[in-house]
Amino acid sequence: MHLGASDKFIEGWLNSDIDTVSKRVVYLDATKEFPLPDASLDFVFCEHFIEHIDRTEEEFCLRQVHRCLKPGGVVRIATPNLSKYAALFRDNLAPAEQRHLELFQAKFHLQDINACIALNHLVYNWGHRFLYTLDELLAMLAAAGFGQVEATPVGQSKHTALKGLEQHARFYGEEMNLFETMVVEATKI
């Protein structure tokens, strides 16, 4: 199942969203009980979705994902990494951090750019409700019942079905997406 699919359909997946923009997307409010039986899914994927619901709702959503996954099933989550944006507040930025700010300014046609502007733009212009650090996301997944949780690079997975799913770079650009996006996979034991 693809949670929060919006208009980024994945062939062969149950694409779901609260806003059904197409007949290829089924209605699903991820903050409510999923209308699916226990242990009915092999994989769940969401990209730049969880940051749009608040933390309490996300806890419930992840418990629903866990309930619906078969034993050995995997959830793959791609989301902005708050730690990357927090690092932009340092005095001496690494070249990749400075480059991200420059790309951010150009992409969104901003008059000025600094860490404060970038972080506020990321949160308020896109309706983000809760941004995660890797540690916070790993803890949230563990609390939902996932036993094996690991970070993985964008587009890469040891599971064939989960390779190359991310599409955020089509909007954001590959370099910006790779800078800000963290991906984790969690297995139901």
C-alpha positions as CSV (number, residue, x, y, z in Angstrom):
1,M,0.0,0.0,0.0
2,H,1.2,3.5,-0.8
3,L,0.1,5.9,1.9
4,G,-0.3,9.6,1.0
5,A,0.1,8.9,-2.7
6,S,-1.3,12.2,-3.9
7,D,-0.7,12.2,-7.7
8,K,2.4,10.0,-7.5
9,F,0.9,6.6,-8.4
10,I,2.9,3.4,-8.2
11,E,1.8,0.7,-10.6
12,G,0.8,-2.5,-8.8
13,W,0.3,-0.8,-5.5
14,L,-2.8,0.2,-3.6
15,N,-2.4,4.0,-3.9
16,S,-4.2,5.8,-1.1
17,D,-4.8,9.3,0.1
18,I,-7.3,11.5,2.0
19,D,-7.6,13.5,-1.2
20,T,-8.5,11.2,-4.1
21,V,-7.1,13.2,-7.0
22,S,-7.7,10.3,-9.4
23,K,-9.6,7.0,-9.8
24,R,-6.2,5.4,-9.3
25,V,-6.2,6.6,-5.7
26,V,-8.5,5.1,-3.0
27,Y,-9.7,7.2,-0.1
28,L,-7.9,6.5,3.2
29,D,-7.6,8.7,6.2
30,A,-4.4,7.5,7.7
31,T,-5.2,9.0,11.1
32,K,-8.2,6.6,11.4
33,E,-8.4,2.8,11.6
34,F,-7.4,1.3,8.2
35,P,-10.3,-0.6,6.6
36,L,-8.0,-3.6,6.0
37,P,-7.6,-6.9,7.8
38,D,-4.8,-7.8,10.1
39,A,-1.6,-9.1,8.4
40,S,-2.9,-8.4,4.9
41,L,0.0,-6.3,3.4
42,D,3.5,-7.2,2.4
43,F,4.8,-3.6,2.0
44,V,3.7,-0.1,2.9
45,F,5.4,2.9,1.5
46,C,5.0,6.6,2.2
47,E,7.1,9.5,0.8
48,H,6.9,13.0,2.3
49,F,3.7,12.2,4.0
50,I,4.2,11.6,7.7
51,E,5.3,15.1,8.3
52,H,1.8,16.3,7.3
53,I,0.1,14.8,10.3
54,D,0.7,15.5,13.9
55,R,2.8,13.3,16.1
56,T,-0.1,11.7,18.0
57,E,-1.8,10.9,14.7
58,E,1.4,9.5,13.3
59,E,1.8,7.1,16.3
60,F,-1.7,5.8,15.5
61,C,-1.0,5.5,11.8
62,L,2.2,3.5,12.4
63,R,0.3,1.1,14.7
64,Q,-2.2,0.6,12.0
65,V,0.6,0.0,9.5
66,H,2.1,-2.6,11.9
67,R,-1.3,-4.3,12.4
68,C,-1.9,-4.6,8.6
69,L,1.5,-5.8,7.7
70,K,2.2,-9.6,7.5
71,P,5.0,-10.9,9.7
72,G,8.2,-10.0,7.9
73,G,6.3,-7.1,6.1
74,V,8.2,-3.8,5.7
75,V,7.2,-0.2,5.9
76,R,9.4,2.3,4.0
77,I,9.2,5.9,5.0
78,A,10.9,8.9,3.3
79,T,10.6,12.2,5.0
80,P,12.5,15.5,5.6
81,N,15.3,15.1,8.1
82,L,15.0,17.9,10.7
83,S,18.7,17.4,11.7
84,K,19.8,18.5,8.2
85,Y,17.9,21.8,8.6
86,A,19.1,22.3,12.2
87,A,22.7,21.9,11.0
88,L,22.1,24.9,8.7
89,F,22.1,27.1,11.8
90,R,25.8,26.6,12.4
91,D,28.3,29.4,11.7
92,N,30.5,27.4,9.3
93,L,28.4,25.5,6.8
94,A,29.7,22.5,4.9
95,P,29.7,23.0,1.1
96,A,26.7,20.7,0.7
97,E,24.8,22.7,3.3
98,Q,25.6,26.0,1.6
99,R,24.7,24.5,-1.7
100,H,21.3,23.4,-0.4
101,L,20.5,26.9,0.8
102,E,21.5,28.3,-2.7
103,L,19.3,25.7,-4.5
104,F,16.5,26.3,-2.0
105,Q,16.6,30.1,-2.7
106,A,16.6,29.5,-6.5
107,K,13.9,26.8,-6.5
108,F,11.5,28.9,-4.5
109,H,12.5,32.3,-5.9
110,L,13.3,33.8,-2.5
111,Q,14.8,37.2,-2.2
112,D,17.1,36.1,0.7
113,I,18.0,32.8,2.2
114,N,19.4,31.6,5.6
115,A,18.6,28.7,7.8
116,C,15.7,30.4,9.5
117,I,14.0,31.3,6.2
118,A,14.6,27.8,4.8
119,L,13.2,26.0,7.9
120,N,10.1,28.2,8.1
121,H,9.5,27.8,4.4
122,L,9.8,24.0,4.8
123,V,7.3,23.9,7.6
124,Y,4.7,26.6,6.9
125,N,4.5,26.6,3.1
126,W,3.9,22.9,2.8
127,G,1.6,22.3,5.8
128,H,4.1,20.2,7.7
129,R,2.9,19.4,11.3
130,F,5.9,17.5,12.7
131,L,9.4,17.1,11.4
132,Y,11.5,14.1,12.5
133,T,15.1,13.5,13.3
134,L,16.4,10.0,12.5
135,D,16.4,9.1,16.2
136,E,12.8,10.3,16.8
137,L,11.5,8.4,13.7
138,L,13.3,5.2,14.8
139,A,11.9,5.5,18.3
140,M,8.4,6.1,16.9
141,L,8.6,3.0,14.8
142,A,9.9,0.9,17.7
143,A,7.1,2.2,19.8
144,A,4.6,1.1,17.1
145,G,6.0,-2.5,17.5
146,F,8.5,-2.7,14.7
147,G,11.5,-4.9,15.7
148,Q,14.0,-4.2,13.0
149,V,14.4,-0.6,11.9
150,E,17.2,0.8,9.7
151,A,18.1,3.8,7.7
152,T,18.6,3.3,4.0
153,P,19.6,5.6,1.1
154,V,17.0,7.2,-1.1
155,G,15.9,4.8,-3.9
156,Q,17.9,1.8,-2.4
157,S,16.5,-1.2,-0.6
158,K,17.4,-4.9,0.0
159,H,13.7,-5.5,-1.0
160,T,13.1,-5.5,-4.8
161,A,9.6,-4.1,-4.3
162,L,10.9,-1.1,-2.4
163,K,13.7,0.0,-4.7
164,G,13.4,3.2,-6.7
165,L,10.0,4.2,-5.3
166,E,10.8,7.8,-4.3
167,Q,9.4,10.5,-6.6
168,H,10.0,13.6,-4.6
169,A,13.1,14.5,-6.7
170,R,10.8,15.2,-9.7
171,F,9.5,18.3,-7.9
172,Y,12.4,19.2,-5.6
173,G,15.4,18.2,-7.8
174,E,17.7,15.3,-7.2
175,E,20.4,17.2,-5.3
176,M,17.9,18.9,-2.9
177,N,16.0,15.7,-2.3
178,L,19.1,13.7,-1.5
179,F,20.2,16.4,0.9
180,E,17.0,16.7,3.0
181,T,15.4,13.3,2.7
182,M,15.9,10.4,5.1
183,V,14.6,7.0,4.5
184,V,13.9,4.2,7.0
185,E,12.6,0.7,6.6
186,A,11.0,-1.1,9.5
187,T,10.1,-4.8,9.6
188,K,7.3,-6.4,11.5
189,I,8.8,-9.2,13.4
